[in-house]
Amino acid sequence: MMGGSQRRWNQIMAQALSQSRALLTPENQMILRDFQQVRQGGPTARLAALRRSGLYRQGRGEQAALWLAAALGRV
């Protein structure tokens, strides 16, 4: 995750989902908005958006890495 390949993958997926935003439910549109905020803004805003979004990784170590990556702007 910290190497950058996950960030590139997230960018591709976020762009694809943004282009299909009208097809998403209102709840999923909010999750997408929060995910985009996880990828932008300052550390506090990124972490707040991650918490709001409900996004998670399987396993405690992977979840901790997600939070660290969000704090460092690497998602």
C-alpha positions as CSV (number, residue, x, y, z in Angstrom):
1,M,0.0,0.0,0.0
2,M,2.8,2.4,0.9
3,G,4.7,1.7,-2.3
4,G,2.2,3.5,-4.5
5,S,0.6,0.7,-6.6
6,Q,-2.5,0.7,-4.4
7,R,-2.8,4.5,-4.8
8,R,-2.7,4.2,-8.6
9,W,-5.3,1.4,-8.5
10,N,-7.5,3.6,-6.2
11,Q,-7.2,6.5,-8.6
12,I,-8.3,4.3,-11.6
13,M,-11.3,2.9,-9.6
14,A,-12.3,6.3,-8.2
15,Q,-12.4,7.8,-11.7
16,A,-14.4,4.9,-13.1
17,L,-16.9,5.2,-10.2
18,S,-17.1,9.0,-10.6
19,Q,-18.0,8.6,-14.2
20,S,-20.8,6.2,-13.2
21,R,-22.0,8.3,-10.2
22,A,-25.5,8.6,-11.5
23,L,-25.9,4.8,-11.3
24,L,-24.9,4.6,-7.6
25,T,-27.3,4.7,-4.8
26,P,-27.3,7.9,-2.7
27,E,-25.5,6.0,0.1
28,N,-22.8,4.8,-2.2
29,Q,-22.5,8.3,-3.7
30,M,-21.7,9.5,-0.2
31,I,-19.2,6.7,0.4
32,L,-17.5,7.6,-2.9
33,R,-17.4,11.3,-1.9
34,D,-15.8,10.3,1.4
35,F,-13.3,8.0,-0.3
36,Q,-12.3,10.9,-2.6
37,Q,-11.8,13.1,0.5
38,V,-9.6,10.3,2.0
39,R,-7.4,10.9,-1.0
40,Q,-7.3,14.7,-0.7
41,G,-7.0,17.4,1.9
42,G,-5.1,17.5,5.1
43,P,-4.4,14.6,7.5
44,T,-7.3,15.4,9.8
45,A,-9.8,15.6,7.0
46,R,-8.5,12.4,5.4
47,L,-8.9,10.5,8.6
48,A,-12.3,11.9,9.3
49,A,-13.4,10.9,5.8
50,L,-12.0,7.4,6.3
51,R,-14.0,7.0,9.5
52,R,-17.2,8.3,7.9
53,S,-16.8,6.1,4.8
54,G,-16.7,2.8,6.7
55,L,-14.0,1.6,4.4
56,Y,-11.8,-1.2,5.8
57,R,-9.2,-3.8,5.0
58,Q,-9.3,-7.4,6.2
59,G,-7.0,-8.0,9.1
60,R,-5.7,-5.7,11.9
61,G,-2.4,-5.1,10.2
62,E,-3.9,-4.2,6.9
63,Q,-6.4,-1.9,8.6
64,A,-3.6,-0.2,10.5
65,A,-1.8,0.2,7.2
66,L,-4.9,1.8,5.7
67,W,-5.1,4.3,8.5
68,L,-1.4,5.1,8.3
69,A,-1.6,5.5,4.5
70,A,-4.6,7.8,4.9
71,A,-2.8,9.9,7.4
72,L,0.3,10.2,5.1
73,G,-1.8,10.9,2.0
74,R,-0.9,7.6,0.3
75,V,-4.4,6.1,-0.3
